Amino acid sequence: MGRPMALNLIKRGHELSVWARRHDAAQPPVDAGAAYCASPAEVAQRSEVVFTIVTAGKDVEEVALGEAGIIHGARPGTVVIDCSTIPPATTRRISAELQVAGVDLLDAPVSGGEPGAIAGTLSIMVGGKREVFERMQPLLGCVGKTLVYVGESGAGQVAKACNQLALVVAIQGIAEAAVFARANGVDFQPVWAALTKGLAASRMLDLIGPRMMQRQFDAGVDARLHHKDAHIVLQCAQESKTYVPGAALAAEAFNALMNLGDERRWDSAAIVKVMEEMSGFPARGL
């Protein structure tokens, strides 16, 4: 996700300094003119605004606050825009520590996947100071099409958790529908075609349904990330004492998928394999 976002910033005329945990991940932006740095701190030294997008909360903490983190290179007035998907409480903690150094953090998780990142059409949900968001809108507009200010620090991550809650429950529902059709002697393809034209229609049904039918289970929509996000939802729900039974069931399904024992990185469409196994069906086309 970060690579095409960086390339879009370069295409819009911005000068970039980049760092990545895997050097090869930064090569395309470097080839396009970005300067490669040895650490997040060095990126911050060279920048007015620092974008981050990594996997988990502990990764953001390391990049922002670690020994070679942004906090050690940033000047007062620097803005950090974190596009990762992490727990809201982690975002608020990082924001508070950066604020002591005079650095503002916007939590700005994105939705739209790699295609949206490449096209620059991501939906971006933003938490933090409204005035900082308004100042950063031109930069955010280089990587996203829909920019929504949600509220104070952590609010963007709450919005992304809502997004992921709806997604993982939808994926579970589509997988259940596919196996339910098969169990009742009906080919899922015409069922799917009917669903896409009715009230059950959704972008996720359009994307995941064909992958389930064609057994395309190598990561495109990475199940590893949906697994992580489902557990962020459960953590937030526990903290806020919110009843989210659908998210809990989806998290169980993703747990089972992660434990299937295959070394590949599963696509989220492979949730249908879990439904098949639980229903006692041999794995085959739908």
Helices and strands as residue ranges (DSSP letters): H 2-11, E 17-18, G 23-26, H 27-31, E 35-36, H 40-45, E 49-52, H 57-65, G 70-72, E 79-82, H 88-100, E 104-107, E 110-111, H 113-119, E 122-127, H 130-143, E 144-151, H 155-183, H 188-195, H 203-214, H 223-240, H 245-258, G 268-270, H 271-279
